[in-house]
Amino acid sequence: MLRNNNGYFLLELLLSLSAMFLICLYFIPLLIDLRQQTIGLEKEKAARQLMFEELQGKLNDTVDYRNQSFSQNGIVYEIYWKDLEGSSLKEVCVSAMGKTGRPEVEKCGKLE
């Protein structure tokens, strides 16, 4: 058994803390970027779902060609219809705006 066991050296403590700091310095920005990508994908998924529902509603003749907007979880979704150039077809677009006030996600689909 060791007789001279007085605990950790200061050098060992500093080395282990610096190793933990370097690991955190590498992984924290990756986690922040991953979270931002997740939020962006959630907005895009919701915009696609709204676009699909609007197109399905128009195919079933339950909605009109009118623009509307609503807020969900702090994100403002705007649904608007526009005419396609050179044809009589319509297109529905959904844009998602966060706190910045500019469209972050915009998805469009044609009514065929």
LOFIRO-886285 format. One record per atom (N, C-alpha, C): residue in one letter; atom name; z, y, x. Coordinates in steps of 0.2 Angstrom, whole numbers, padded with zeros to 4 digits. Layout:
N
(a; CA; (Z; Y; X));
...
//
This chain:
112
(m; N; (0000; -0006; 0004));
(m; CA; (0000; 0000; 0000));
(m; C; (0000; 0006; 0004));
(l; N; (-0003; 0011; 0002));
(l; CA; (-0004; 0018; 0006));
(l; C; (0003; 0021; 0006));
(r; N; (0005; 0023; 0011));
(r; CA; (0012; 0027; 0012));
(r; C; (0011; 0034; 0011));
(n; N; (0005; 0037; 0014));
(n; CA; (0004; 0044; 0014));
(n; C; (-0001; 0046; 0009));
(n; N; (0001; 0045; 0002));
(n; CA; (-0003; 0047; -0003));
(n; C; (0000; 0053; -0007));
(n; N; (-0003; 0059; -0004));
(n; CA; (0000; 0065; -0007));
(n; C; (-0005; 0068; -0012));
(g; N; (-0010; 0065; -0015));
(g; CA; (-0014; 0068; -0020));
(g; C; (-0021; 0069; -0017));
(y; N; (-0024; 0074; -0020));
(y; CA; (-0031; 0076; -0018));
(y; C; (-0031; 0081; -0013));
(f; N; (-0036; 0081; -0009));
(f; CA; (-0037; 0087; -0004));
(f; C; (-0040; 0092; -0008));
(l; N; (-0039; 0098; -0005));
(l; CA; (-0043; 0104; -0008));
(l; C; (-0050; 0104; -0008));
(l; N; (-0052; 0101; -0002));
(l; CA; (-0060; 0100; -0001));
(l; C; (-0063; 0095; -0006));
(e; N; (-0059; 0090; -0008));
(e; CA; (-0062; 0085; -0013));
(e; C; (-0062; 0088; -0020));
(l; N; (-0057; 0092; -0021));
(l; CA; (-0057; 0096; -0028));
(l; C; (-0063; 0101; -0028));
(l; N; (-0064; 0105; -0023));
(l; CA; (-0070; 0110; -0022));
(l; C; (-0076; 0106; -0023));
(l; N; (-0077; 0100; -0020));
(l; CA; (-0083; 0097; -0020));
(l; C; (-0085; 0094; -0027));
(s; N; (-0080; 0091; -0030));
(s; CA; (-0081; 0089; -0037));
(s; C; (-0082; 0094; -0042));
(l; N; (-0079; 0100; -0041));
(l; CA; (-0080; 0106; -0046));
(l; C; (-0087; 0108; -0045));
(s; N; (-0089; 0109; -0038));
(s; CA; (-0096; 0111; -0037));
(s; C; (-0101; 0106; -0039));
(a; N; (-0100; 0100; -0039));
(a; CA; (-0105; 0095; -0042));
(a; C; (-0105; 0096; -0049));
(m; N; (-0100; 0097; -0053));
(m; CA; (-0100; 0098; -0060));
(m; C; (-0103; 0104; -0062));
(f; N; (-0102; 0109; -0058));
(f; CA; (-0106; 0116; -0059));
(f; C; (-0113; 0115; -0059));
(l; N; (-0116; 0111; -0053));
(l; CA; (-0123; 0111; -0053));
(l; C; (-0126; 0106; -0058));
(i; N; (-0122; 0101; -0060));
(i; CA; (-0125; 0097; -0066));
(i; C; (-0125; 0102; -0072));
(c; N; (-0120; 0106; -0074));
(c; CA; (-0120; 0110; -0080));
(c; C; (-0126; 0115; -0079));
(l; N; (-0127; 0118; -0073));
(l; CA; (-0132; 0123; -0072));
(l; C; (-0139; 0120; -0073));
(y; N; (-0140; 0114; -0072));
(y; CA; (-0146; 0111; -0073));
(y; C; (-0147; 0109; -0081));
(f; N; (-0142; 0106; -0084));
(f; CA; (-0143; 0104; -0091));
(f; C; (-0142; 0109; -0096));
(i; N; (-0138; 0114; -0096));
(i; CA; (-0137; 0119; -0101));
(i; C; (-0143; 0122; -0103));
(p; N; (-0148; 0125; -0099));
(p; CA; (-0154; 0128; -0101));
(p; C; (-0159; 0123; -0104));
(l; N; (-0158; 0116; -0102));
(l; CA; (-0162; 0111; -0106));
(l; C; (-0160; 0110; -0113));
(l; N; (-0153; 0110; -0114));
(l; CA; (-0151; 0109; -0121));
(l; C; (-0152; 0115; -0125));
(i; N; (-0152; 0121; -0122));
(i; CA; (-0154; 0127; -0126));
(i; C; (-0161; 0127; -0128));
(d; N; (-0165; 0126; -0124));
(d; CA; (-0172; 0125; -0125));
(d; C; (-0174; 0120; -0130));
(l; N; (-0171; 0114; -0130));
(l; CA; (-0171; 0109; -0135));
(l; C; (-0169; 0111; -0142));
(r; N; (-0164; 0115; -0142));
(r; CA; (-0161; 0117; -0149));
(r; C; (-0166; 0122; -0152));
(q; N; (-0169; 0127; -0148));
(q; CA; (-0174; 0131; -0150));
(q; C; (-0181; 0128; -0153));
(q; N; (-0183; 0123; -0149));
(q; CA; (-0188; 0119; -0151));
(q; C; (-0187; 0115; -0158));
(t; N; (-0181; 0113; -0159));
(t; CA; (-0179; 0109; -0165));
(t; C; (-0179; 0114; -0171));
(i; N; (-0177; 0120; -0170));
(i; CA; (-0177; 0125; -0175));
(i; C; (-0184; 0127; -0177));
(g; N; (-0188; 0128; -0172));
(g; CA; (-0195; 0129; -0173));
(g; C; (-0199; 0123; -0177));
(l; N; (-0197; 0117; -0175));
(l; CA; (-0200; 0111; -0179));
(l; C; (-0197; 0111; -0186));
(e; N; (-0191; 0113; -0187));
(e; CA; (-0188; 0113; -0194));
(e; C; (-0192; 0118; -0198));
(k; N; (-0193; 0124; -0196));
(k; CA; (-0197; 0129; -0199));
(k; C; (-0204; 0127; -0201));
(e; N; (-0207; 0124; -0196));
(e; CA; (-0214; 0122; -0197));
(e; C; (-0214; 0116; -0202));
(k; N; (-0209; 0112; -0202));
(k; CA; (-0209; 0106; -0207));
(k; C; (-0208; 0109; -0214));
(a; N; (-0204; 0114; -0215));
(a; CA; (-0202; 0117; -0221));
(a; C; (-0209; 0121; -0224));
(a; N; (-0212; 0124; -0219));
(a; CA; (-0218; 0128; -0221));
(a; C; (-0224; 0123; -0224));
(r; N; (-0224; 0117; -0220));
(r; CA; (-0229; 0112; -0222));
(r; C; (-0228; 0109; -0229));
(q; N; (-0221; 0108; -0230));
(q; CA; (-0219; 0105; -0236));
(q; C; (-0220; 0110; -0242));
(l; N; (-0219; 0117; -0241));
(l; CA; (-0220; 0122; -0246));
(l; C; (-0228; 0122; -0248));
(m; N; (-0232; 0122; -0242));
(m; CA; (-0239; 0122; -0243));
(m; C; (-0241; 0116; -0247));
(f; N; (-0239; 0111; -0246));
(f; CA; (-0241; 0105; -0249));
(f; C; (-0239; 0105; -0257));
(e; N; (-0233; 0107; -0258));
(e; CA; (-0231; 0108; -0265));
(e; C; (-0235; 0113; -0269));
(e; N; (-0237; 0118; -0266));
(e; CA; (-0241; 0124; -0269));
(e; C; (-0248; 0121; -0270));
(l; N; (-0251; 0117; -0266));
(l; CA; (-0257; 0114; -0267));
(l; C; (-0257; 0109; -0272));
(q; N; (-0252; 0105; -0272));
(q; CA; (-0251; 0100; -0278));
(q; C; (-0250; 0103; -0284));
(g; N; (-0246; 0108; -0285));
(g; CA; (-0245; 0112; -0291));
(g; C; (-0251; 0115; -0294));
(k; N; (-0255; 0117; -0289));
(k; CA; (-0262; 0120; -0291));
(k; C; (-0267; 0115; -0294));
(l; N; (-0267; 0109; -0290));
(l; CA; (-0271; 0104; -0293));
(l; C; (-0269; 0101; -0299));
(n; N; (-0262; 0101; -0301));
(n; CA; (-0260; 0099; -0308));
(n; C; (-0260; 0105; -0313));
(d; N; (-0262; 0111; -0311));
(d; CA; (-0263; 0117; -0315));
(d; C; (-0256; 0119; -0317));
(t; N; (-0251; 0119; -0313));
(t; CA; (-0244; 0121; -0315));
(t; C; (-0242; 0128; -0312));
(v; N; (-0246; 0130; -0307));
(v; CA; (-0245; 0136; -0304));
(v; C; (-0251; 0141; -0304));
(d; N; (-0250; 0147; -0303));
(d; CA; (-0255; 0152; -0303));
(d; C; (-0256; 0154; -0296));
(y; N; (-0262; 0158; -0295));
(y; CA; (-0263; 0161; -0289));
(y; C; (-0259; 0167; -0288));
(r; N; (-0253; 0167; -0286));
(r; CA; (-0249; 0173; -0285));
(r; C; (-0245; 0172; -0279));
(n; N; (-0243; 0178; -0276));
(n; CA; (-0240; 0178; -0270));
(n; C; (-0232; 0178; -0272));
(q; N; (-0228; 0175; -0268));
(q; CA; (-0221; 0175; -0269));
(q; C; (-0218; 0174; -0262));
(s; N; (-0211; 0175; -0262));
(s; CA; (-0207; 0175; -0256));
(s; C; (-0200; 0173; -0258));
(f; N; (-0197; 0169; -0254));
(f; CA; (-0190; 0167; -0255));
(f; C; (-0186; 0166; -0249));
(s; N; (-0180; 0166; -0249));
(s; CA; (-0176; 0165; -0243));
(s; C; (-0172; 0159; -0243));
(q; N; (-0172; 0155; -0238));
(q; CA; (-0168; 0149; -0237));
(q; C; (-0165; 0148; -0230));
(n; N; (-0158; 0148; -0230));
(n; CA; (-0155; 0147; -0224));
(n; C; (-0156; 0153; -0219));
(g; N; (-0157; 0159; -0221));
(g; CA; (-0158; 0165; -0217));
(g; C; (-0165; 0165; -0215));
(i; N; (-0170; 0161; -0217));
(i; CA; (-0177; 0162; -0216));
(i; C; (-0181; 0164; -0222));
(v; N; (-0185; 0169; -0221));
(v; CA; (-0189; 0171; -0227));
(v; C; (-0196; 0167; -0227));
(y; N; (-0198; 0164; -0232));
(y; CA; (-0204; 0161; -0233));
(y; C; (-0208; 0165; -0237));
(e; N; (-0215; 0166; -0235));
(e; CA; (-0219; 0170; -0240));
(e; C; (-0225; 0165; -0241));
(i; N; (-0227; 0165; -0247));
(i; CA; (-0232; 0160; -0250));
(i; C; (-0238; 0165; -0252));
(y; N; (-0244; 0165; -0250));
(y; CA; (-0249; 0169; -0252));
(y; C; (-0256; 0166; -0252));
(w; N; (-0260; 0167; -0257));
(w; CA; (-0266; 0165; -0258));
(w; C; (-0271; 0169; -0255));
(k; N; (-0277; 0167; -0252));
(k; CA; (-0282; 0171; -0250));
(k; C; (-0289; 0168; -0251));
(d; N; (-0294; 0171; -0252));
(d; CA; (-0301; 0169; -0253));
(d; C; (-0304; 0167; -0246));
(l; N; (-0308; 0161; -0246));
(l; CA; (-0311; 0159; -0240));
(l; C; (-0318; 0163; -0240));
(e; N; (-0320; 0165; -0234));
(e; CA; (-0326; 0169; -0233));
(e; C; (-0332; 0165; -0235));
(g; N; (-0337; 0167; -0239));
(g; CA; (-0343; 0163; -0240));
(g; C; (-0343; 0158; -0245));
(s; N; (-0337; 0157; -0248));
(s; CA; (-0337; 0152; -0253));
(s; C; (-0332; 0154; -0259));
(s; N; (-0331; 0150; -0264));
(s; CA; (-0327; 0152; -0270));
(s; C; (-0320; 0148; -0269));
(l; N; (-0319; 0145; -0263));
(l; CA; (-0313; 0141; -0263));
(l; C; (-0307; 0146; -0261));
(k; N; (-0301; 0144; -0262));
(k; CA; (-0295; 0147; -0261));
(k; C; (-0291; 0144; -0255));
(e; N; (-0287; 0147; -0252));
(e; CA; (-0283; 0145; -0247));
(e; C; (-0276; 0147; -0248));
(v; N; (-0271; 0143; -0247));
(v; CA; (-0264; 0145; -0247));
(v; C; (-0261; 0145; -0240));
(c; N; (-0257; 0150; -0239));
(c; CA; (-0254; 0151; -0233));
(c; C; (-0246; 0152; -0234));
(v; N; (-0243; 0149; -0229));
(v; CA; (-0235; 0150; -0229));
(v; C; (-0233; 0152; -0223));
(s; N; (-0230; 0158; -0222));
(s; CA; (-0227; 0160; -0216));
(s; C; (-0219; 0161; -0216));
(a; N; (-0216; 0159; -0211));
(a; CA; (-0209; 0159; -0210));
(a; C; (-0207; 0164; -0206));
(m; N; (-0202; 0168; -0208));
(m; CA; (-0200; 0174; -0204));
(m; C; (-0192; 0173; -0203));
(g; N; (-0190; 0174; -0197));
(g; CA; (-0183; 0174; -0195));
(g; C; (-0180; 0181; -0195));
(k; N; (-0176; 0182; -0191));
(k; CA; (-0172; 0188; -0190));
(k; C; (-0176; 0193; -0187));
(t; N; (-0182; 0191; -0184));
(t; CA; (-0186; 0196; -0180));
(t; C; (-0190; 0200; -0185));
(g; N; (-0192; 0198; -0191));
(g; CA; (-0196; 0201; -0195));
(g; C; (-0203; 0200; -0194));
(r; N; (-0205; 0196; -0190));
(r; CA; (-0212; 0194; -0189));
(r; C; (-0213; 0187; -0190));
(p; N; (-0219; 0185; -0192));
(p; CA; (-0220; 0178; -0194));
(p; C; (-0220; 0174; -0187));
(e; N; (-0215; 0169; -0188));
(e; CA; (-0214; 0164; -0182));
(e; C; (-0219; 0158; -0183));
(v; N; (-0219; 0156; -0189));
(v; CA; (-0223; 0150; -0191));
(v; C; (-0228; 0152; -0197));
(e; N; (-0234; 0150; -0196));
(e; CA; (-0239; 0151; -0202));
(e; C; (-0244; 0145; -0202));
(k; N; (-0244; 0142; -0208));
(k; CA; (-0248; 0136; -0210));
(k; C; (-0252; 0138; -0216));
(c; N; (-0258; 0136; -0215));
(c; CA; (-0263; 0137; -0221));
(c; C; (-0266; 0130; -0223));
(g; N; (-0268; 0130; -0229));
(g; CA; (-0272; 0124; -0232));
(g; C; (-0277; 0126; -0237));
(k; N; (-0282; 0122; -0237));
(k; CA; (-0288; 0124; -0242));
(k; C; (-0286; 0120; -0248));
(l; N; (-0288; 0123; -0254));
(l; CA; (-0288; 0120; -0260));
(l; C; (-0295; 0118; -0262));
(e; N; (-0296; 0111; -0262));
(e; CA; (-0303; 0108; -0263));
(e; C; (-0303; 0105; -0269));
//
